Amino acid sequence: MALTMRALTESQLQALRERVGPQKVSRNESELWVHARDEGGHGEHPPDCIVYAESRDDVVQVLKFCHHERIPVVPWGAGTSLEANPVALYGGVCLDLSRMNRVVEIRPEDFQVTVEPGVVHYDLNKQLSRYGLFFPPDPGAPATIGGIVANNAAGIQAVKYGSVKHYVLQLEVVLAHGEVLRLGSRAMRSSSGYDLVHLFVGSEGTLGVFTEITLKLVGIPPEVSAATASFPRLEKATQAVVEIVQAGLSPAALELMDPVTVRDINAFKGLELPEMPTLFLEFRGNGPEVAEDVRLAQEICEGNGCVSYQSVLGREERDRLWEARHHAYYASAAANPGKRAIVTDVAVPISKFPEMVEFSRQKLEEFGLGGPILGHAGDGNFHVGIFYGDEEERAKAHQVNEAIVLKALELGGTATGEHGVGVGKIAFMEREHGAGYRWMHQIKKLFDPHGILNPGKIFPPE
Ligand SMILES: Cc1cc2nc3c(=O)[nH]c(=O)nc-3n(C[C@H](O)[C@H](O)[C@H](O)COP(=O)(O)OP(=O)(O)OC[C@H]3O[C@@H](n4cnc5c(N)ncnc54)[C@H](O)[C@@H]3O)c2cc1C
């Protein structure tokens, strides 16, 4: 039987209600539309219904039934993805995990926590702060741990602390046919067989649904010092990034914003930052170590012609700057009313970062398109928001996007450093992975033979 591409029948809906309880199944029009799109620009596709799972058993019931009936099931955390990762392209059930939001157990003595997938990372960190601990990956949006793990998200602090995959110790996963797997252990290292935990990290809801996640934690460092550095030219700022990383400094954040981004966030947040290529830096650690890193970073920036270096920002100013950085996406959207954007997410080896950024800037200029360039420079990962209005601009935006991704691959990089493949990066997967992509597809078929889990993501529709 092929995957159902028609609306769920009334009897299928009734069967779902009987399995999980009628109050957890919604066909409310406005809720369907809220679940029809993420924060990216890939359009809207409402599911046929939403099931608000409240327990592992609800997830098992939904998957068993949908596997039998060949109904698509698309897990949903908070819907903050940018590549349509949680969007039900073929209708079916949107499996909303946000009500499974219990912190199951904090084990401060082991620096570990076990959570349900719907916990929002900001809320988790609030609870962990009582123990002097935190979970570093911060995608800059109010995302759930389930969505963060499924996208292998990274964010601002990844340059020091790494992306999500470095933090996942154990996963409880419900497979497409309803079987529950418990993967991994609480040991800090293991060489015990194939690493299935990390097969599921970054699988974007296409291999199984997480119902419990055990994470490693980190102690909150005593000292935090933030700085901004403004440069006359973009290539000077990107060169400073390379030198900071190559000097072995370990910033907790090293973010690049081009003048367009700075202008947009000034307008959006009422700030008065110099509208020049700017780096945001943050150092965390013990007092003397932080002071030395800040001093060396300043030296490197000044050596690259930095015209203004503001260090030792007060806590309030630092928070205001980071808040502005977190709102950069919405600031640029506000500066381009009525337009949509393709957001690139390439990452390249750090030595290639200046060349990659310059190439992207030239492509925008060559095609006469506007948009911000910003990103997690310390990891060689950055975003270009390619804004477009009419059809002609849309076609150009796709050309620019393609040119940027192909250039990143040529430089030994990747199409997506943190946002995942979703639908937006499918076109580049074969190019990036070669025969490896075929093997990924075999793995998908092994775990989900009927293709019910998040169809049309990572792989083209069958
Ligand atoms: C303003 C803004 C800034 C952002 N900045 C960053 C950034 O700096 N770094 C970064 O990495 N990302 C960033 N993002 C993207 C986004 O926040 C992350 O990808 C985040 O991890 C998505 O989490 P979510 O809870 O919203 O998941 P969703 O968007 O709801 O889902 C994400 C994927 O996970 C799957 N999924 C959800 N829950 C489960 C589960 N329990 N089991 C299995 N699969 C599941 C979904 O099917 C989907 O494929 C940003 C987004 C916005 C809007």
The ligand as an SDF file (V2000), in Angstrom:
LIG
                    3D

 53 58  0  0  0  0  0  0  0  0999 V2000
   15.5370   33.5260   14.8140 C   0  0  0  0  0  0  0  0  0  0  0  0
   16.0850   32.1470   14.6710 C   0  0  0  0  0  0  0  0  0  0  0  0
   17.4250   31.9250   14.9300 C   0  0  0  0  0  0  0  0  0  0  0  0
   17.9510   30.6490   14.8040 C   0  0  0  0  0  0  0  0  0  0  0  0
   19.2710   30.4710   15.0760 N   0  0  0  0  0  0  0  0  0  0  0  0
   19.7810   29.2360   15.0270 C   0  0  0  0  0  0  0  0  0  0  0  0
   21.1540   29.0340   15.3600 C   0  0  0  0  0  0  0  0  0  0  0  0
   21.8880   29.9590   15.6760 O   0  0  0  0  0  0  0  0  0  0  0  0
   21.6200   27.7610   15.3300 N   0  0  0  0  0  0  0  0  0  0  0  0
   20.8300   26.6830   14.9890 C   0  0  0  0  0  0  0  0  0  0  0  0
   21.3060   25.5540   14.9970 O   0  0  0  0  0  0  0  0  0  0  0  0
   19.5310   26.8650   14.6420 N   0  0  0  0  0  0  0  0  0  0  0  0
   18.9880   28.0980   14.6570 C   0  0  0  0  0  0  0  0  0  0  0  0
   17.6680   28.2820   14.3260 N   0  0  0  0  0  0  0  0  0  0  0  0
   16.8680   27.1300   13.8560 C   0  0  0  0  0  0  0  0  0  0  0  0
   16.0380   26.3850   14.9230 C   0  0  0  0  0  0  0  0  0  0  0  0
   15.7900   27.1610   16.0550 O   0  0  0  0  0  0  0  0  0  0  0  0
   16.6930   25.0810   15.3340 C   0  0  0  0  0  0  0  0  0  0  0  0
   16.8620   24.2230   14.2200 O   0  0  0  0  0  0  0  0  0  0  0  0
   15.9510   24.3070   16.4340 C   0  0  0  0  0  0  0  0  0  0  0  0
   16.7420   23.2000   16.7800 O   0  0  0  0  0  0  0  0  0  0  0  0
   14.5780   23.8100   16.0500 C   0  0  0  0  0  0  0  0  0  0  0  0
   13.9480   23.3260   17.2230 O   0  0  0  0  0  0  0  0  0  0  0  0
   12.3470   23.2420   17.3620 P   0  0  0  0  0  0  0  0  0  0  0  0
   12.0110   22.7680   18.7280 O   0  0  0  0  0  0  0  0  0  0  0  0
   11.7290   24.4840   16.9190 O   0  0  0  0  0  0  0  0  0  0  0  0
   12.0600   22.0520   16.3630 O   0  0  0  0  0  0  0  0  0  0  0  0
   11.0580   21.9530   15.0650 P   0  0  0  0  0  0  0  0  0  0  0  0
   11.3510   23.0860   14.2010 O   0  0  0  0  0  0  0  0  0  0  0  0
    9.6810   21.8430   15.6110 O   0  0  0  0  0  0  0  0  0  0  0  0
   11.5360   20.5950   14.5110 O   0  0  0  0  0  0  0  0  0  0  0  0
   12.8370   20.4310   14.0190 C   0  0  0  0  0  0  0  0  0  0  0  0
   13.0140   19.0240   13.4430 C   0  0  0  0  0  0  0  0  0  0  0  0
   13.0040   18.0960   14.5070 O   0  0  0  0  0  0  0  0  0  0  0  0
   11.9990   17.1170   14.3400 C   0  0  0  0  0  0  0  0  0  0  0  0
   11.5590   16.8140   15.7110 N   0  0  0  0  0  0  0  0  0  0  0  0
   11.0380   17.6700   16.6190 C   0  0  0  0  0  0  0  0  0  0  0  0
   10.8350   17.0230   17.7750 N   0  0  0  0  0  0  0  0  0  0  0  0
   11.2420   15.7390   17.5940 C   0  0  0  0  0  0  0  0  0  0  0  0
   11.2750   14.5740   18.4160 C   0  0  0  0  0  0  0  0  0  0  0  0
   10.8520   14.5870   19.6860 N   0  0  0  0  0  0  0  0  0  0  0  0
   11.7350   13.4160   17.8860 N   0  0  0  0  0  0  0  0  0  0  0  0
   12.1880   13.3690   16.6040 C   0  0  0  0  0  0  0  0  0  0  0  0
   12.1730   14.4300   15.7830 N   0  0  0  0  0  0  0  0  0  0  0  0
   11.7110   15.6090   16.2870 C   0  0  0  0  0  0  0  0  0  0  0  0
   10.9770   17.7610   13.4250 C   0  0  0  0  0  0  0  0  0  0  0  0
   10.2410   16.8180   12.6850 O   0  0  0  0  0  0  0  0  0  0  0  0
   11.8840   18.5890   12.5200 C   0  0  0  0  0  0  0  0  0  0  0  0
   12.4140   17.7870   11.5000 O   0  0  0  0  0  0  0  0  0  0  0  0
   17.1180   29.5580   14.4200 C   0  0  0  0  0  0  0  0  0  0  0  0
   15.7720   29.7930   14.1670 C   0  0  0  0  0  0  0  0  0  0  0  0
   15.2530   31.0700   14.2720 C   0  0  0  0  0  0  0  0  0  0  0  0
   13.8050   31.2780   13.9900 C   0  0  0  0  0  0  0  0  0  0  0  0
  1  2  1  0
  2  3  1  0
  2 52  2  0
  3  4  2  0
  4  5  1  0
  4 50  1  0
  5  6  2  0
  6  7  1  0
  6 13  1  0
  7  8  2  0
  7  9  1  0
  9 10  1  0
 10 11  2  0
 10 12  1  0
 12 13  2  0
 13 14  1  0
 14 15  1  0
 14 50  1  0
 15 16  1  0
 16 17  1  0
 16 18  1  0
 18 19  1  0
 18 20  1  0
 20 21  1  0
 20 22  1  0
 22 23  1  0
 23 24  1  0
 24 25  2  0
 24 26  1  0
 24 27  1  0
 27 28  1  0
 28 29  2  0
 28 30  1  0
 28 31  1  0
 31 32  1  0
 32 33  1  0
 33 34  1  0
 33 48  1  0
 34 35  1  0
 35 36  1  0
 35 46  1  0
 36 37  1  0
 36 45  1  0
 37 38  2  0
 38 39  1  0
 39 40  1  0
 39 45  2  0
 40 41  1  0
 40 42  2  0
 42 43  1  0
 43 44  2  0
 44 45  1  0
 46 47  1  0
 46 48  1  0
 48 49  1  0
 50 51  2  0
 51 52  1  0
 52 53  1  0
M  END
$$$$
